Amino acid sequence: FENDPEEVLLYRFISKGDKKNMTVLSGPHVHKPIYVEHVMKCGGTSLCRGLSEHFGCTQNFKYNCRLETIEESFKEIVGKDWWDAKITSKEAQRGLEKTVYSRCSLAFSEPGYMQRNSQSFKNMDRYNDLQSSFWDAYTTVLLVRDPWERYLSHLEKWSFLSRFPVFQAAPDNILSDSHEIFGLFPVKILRQNFITQHLVPEFRKHPLNCTDDILHIAKNAVDRFDFVFDFSGLPKESLSILKMKFGVNAADIAKNSSHITGLVWPPPTKEQKIRFSLMNECDYQILVHAHKKIRTMHLELKSSFQGKQNDPKSLQKRI
C-alpha cells in the first residue's frame, strides 16, 4: 500500500479496527461460522492460516481448514451435513463447536482437490437454491484468480513437487489434450472454466459448454457470497476488505503465502492465449463480475472511512 497515500490512511484506519462494521466476534471465535469456497491456487491456504492465527485456532494445516475428518461426527450431532442447503446458523454453529471448537468454526470446501478425479462435484445443493438457509448460516467467502495465473500455479506446484518434472521441459504442451500428462483428466479439467465448475452444479461434466444460462447461474452465485477476494488480481482491495471485516492483517496473509519455487513460466503465446481464452470463456466473465463486486465493496469501505474523517466529532478528536 506504500505507493498509495490514500490507501495508507485507509489501512491505518482499519488497522485500529472498526468494531461497528467488522464481522461480529463472540467467545474466542466468530458469531457465524465462516464458509470459504476454496478454488485451488487462489490463496485459500494463506487465508486458512491467516484466519486461524488471527482467531487463535488450533489447526492441522494438512487439511487446509477442510472438515472431512469431522463430517460424520457433525452429522450425528446436528442430523445434517455441514454443507446441507437446509442447515441453519444455530445448527452449523452447534455442530462445529461440538466437533472442531478449537478450529474457530472455519469451514473450507476444496472440491477441486478432494474430488479431483471426479467427473462431477458432489454436495452442491446449496447452489441449486441460493435462497436456502445455508447462505445465512455462514459468513460466505469465494476466492477467485485470473485463470491463466491459476493454471500455471498448479503446474508450478506440481513441478516443484517433482510429480511431473516434464512440466519444466514442455511449455508448448501445457494446453494439449493429447499429451501424456497435460491430457490427463485431473490436469485438463484445471484449464476448463475451473472457477465456474465450483458455482454451477453439474457444469464439470461439460466444462467447455459456456452458455448465457450458465453465466447467469454463476453470476448469481457470485452475488450470493458475502465476500469475494482476489489476492492476486486485486490485492489492495481484497486485503483492505479482509482487514475491515475480519480483522486479519495483510502481513498475516503474506507470510503464509504458498512456497515460491522460482520457476517462471513464459507468458502465453498468441495462439495459446486464444486457445486458453476459449477454454475459459465463462471464467473470464465471472472474474470481471467478481472484480466489480470487490471494487464496489472496497469503494463503500473507503467512503465510510472518508465520512468518518470528515465527521466534525472525529475531526475535533484529532485536533
Buried (B, 14 or more C-beta within 10 A) or exposed (E): BEEEEEBEBBBEBBEEEBEEEBBEBEEEBBEBBBBBBBBBBBBBBBBBBBBBBBBEBEBEEEBBBBBEEBBEBBBEBBEBBBBBBBBBBEBBBBBBBBBBBEBBBBBBBBBBEBBBEEEEBEBBBBBEEBEBBBBBBBBBBBBBBBBBEBBBBBBBBBBBEEEBEEBBEBBEBBBBEEBEBBEEEEBBBBBBBBBBBBBBBEBBEEBEEBEEEBBEBBBBBBEBBBBBBBBBBBBBBBBBBBBBBBBBBBEBBEEBEBEEEEEEBEEBEEEBEEBBBEBBBBBBBBBEBBBEBBEEBBEEBBEBBBEEEEEEEEEEEEE
